[in-house]
Amino acid sequence: MSEKKILILCQYFYPEYVSSATLPTQLAEDLIANHINVDVMCGWPYEYSNHRDISKTEMHRGIRIRRL
């Protein structure tokens, strides 16, 4: 069986905490838990903790995130 992959395109994603960010984040985490590879292309976060640097690309719980 071939490897399953999905690309999620959204404006808001982790680490933002508004509902329009948490819903696609939870979806991606659930897909990863079901052994589906997930890539995300999203906008740059506006609301996040100042204790953390945000990079253009990162891995979060197995999800590859690319910010535009």
N, C-alpha and C positions, 0 to 999 in steps of 0.2 A: 504494500500500500504506500502511496506517495505521501510525503510530508505535507501536513495541512498548514497553510499560512494565511494570515489576514492582515490587512492594512486598515488602520482606523485613522480617518481624517477628521480633526475637530479643532475648534478654536481654543478650548480650555482643557487642560489635563493636569495631572500631578505636577507640581506640588500645590496647585491652587486648591482651595477647599470649598468653592461654591458648588452648588448642585450640578451645574453644567460641566464641571470638571470631575466631580466624584463619580458620576454615572459612567462616563467612558473609561475612567480608571478602574472601576469595579468590574466592568465588562471585560477589559483586557486581562485583569488578574484572574477572572473566572475562566477565560479561554486558555490562559497559560496553565492553569490547574488541570485542564482537560487535554493537555499535550498538543496545543495548537500554538504555533509560533505567531507572535504578534509584533508588528511594527506600528508605531504611532507617528504621525506628522501633525504637529499642532503649533499654535501661536506661542509667542513668548509670554511667560506668566507675569501678571501684574501684582498679584497678591500672594505673598509667600513669606516665610520666616526670613528675617535678616541674618539669621545665624548660618545660612546655607548659601553657597555660591551656586548659581544656575549656569549650566553649560549648554552649548548648542546641541550636543548629543550626549546621551547617557543611557545607562541600563537601570531599570527600576523593577525589581522582582522578576527579572527575566524578560521584561518588555523593553525593546529598543525604542527610545524616544528621540525624535529629531525635531528641533524647533526652528521655525521660519521667522 
